[in-house]
Amino acid sequence: MSIPSGLPGPAALRLEFPQSLAVYDDYAAAQRTVDYLSDNKFPVEQCMIVGTDLKRIERITGRLTTGRVAAGGALSGLWLGLFVGLVFTLFTDGNGLATILSTVLFGALFGLVWALVGYAATRGQRDFSSVTQVVATRYEVLVEHKSAARARELLAGLPGSLPDPFA
């Protein structure tokens, strides 16, 4: 048994002699195929959706300035301080409000300093913020060899699953 690429992996990600059932350009179509098989009582634990041709996409969300870094660090620290303060109030008999306020202030100060130190360490080499996602350009539905014929029969009944002979 092996993962289709031949790489070792957890047993839960392995199929026994997998065969390609269909290849799609988007995940929703591959998911629809497996859902259709499931609706028709096919043992979907014998299926796998494999995303291939991976791309890393980075969307730039804005320019980083010292002020933005400081504000983000303070806000992040504030939330951490609030959480710690709430936990402390559960286990102490003292003034809960004073405990929460002090941990919030300490957390905000700590977050501010930590963020500014980290920003200064980059020395302007990355003055922008972004979000990153890894996406596949193709999604292949694989099925174990012993059930491949049955899966193909069922898939023939899925509207749009077969090429249009008149196209």
Secondary structure as the mmCIF struct_conf table of DSSP 4:
data_model
#
loop_
_struct_conf.conf_type_id
_struct_conf.id
_struct_conf.beg_label_comp_id
_struct_conf.beg_label_asym_id
_struct_conf.beg_label_seq_id
_struct_conf.end_label_comp_id
_struct_conf.end_label_asym_id
_struct_conf.end_label_seq_id
STRN STRN1 SER A 2 SER A 2
TURN_TY1_P TURN_TY1_P1 PRO A 4 SER A 5
BEND BEND1 GLY A 6 GLY A 6
HELX_RH_3T_P HELX_RH_3T_P1 ALA A 11 LEU A 13
STRN STRN2 LEU A 15 LEU A 15
BEND BEND2 GLU A 16 PHE A 17
STRN STRN3 PRO A 18 TYR A 24
BEND BEND3 ASP A 25 ASP A 26
HELX_RH_AL_P HELX_RH_AL_P1 TYR A 27 ASP A 39
TURN_TY1_P TURN_TY1_P2 ASN A 40 LYS A 41
HELX_RH_3T_P HELX_RH_3T_P2 VAL A 44 GLN A 46
STRN STRN4 CYS A 47 ARG A 63
HELX_RH_AL_P HELX_RH_AL_P2 THR A 66 PHE A 91
BEND BEND4 GLY A 94 GLY A 94
HELX_RH_AL_P HELX_RH_AL_P3 GLY A 96 THR A 122
TURN_TY1_P TURN_TY1_P3 ARG A 123 GLY A 124
BEND BEND5 GLN A 125 GLN A 125
STRN STRN5 PHE A 128 GLU A 144
HELX_RH_3T_P HELX_RH_3T_P3 HIS A 145 SER A 147
HELX_RH_AL_P HELX_RH_AL_P4 ALA A 148 LEU A 155
TURN_TY1_P TURN_TY1_P4 ALA A 156 GLY A 157
BEND BEND6 LEU A 158 LEU A 158
TURN_TY1_P TURN_TY1_P5 PRO A 159 GLY A 160
BEND BEND7 SER A 161 LEU A 162
TURN_TY1_P TURN_TY1_P6 PRO A 165 PHE A 166
#
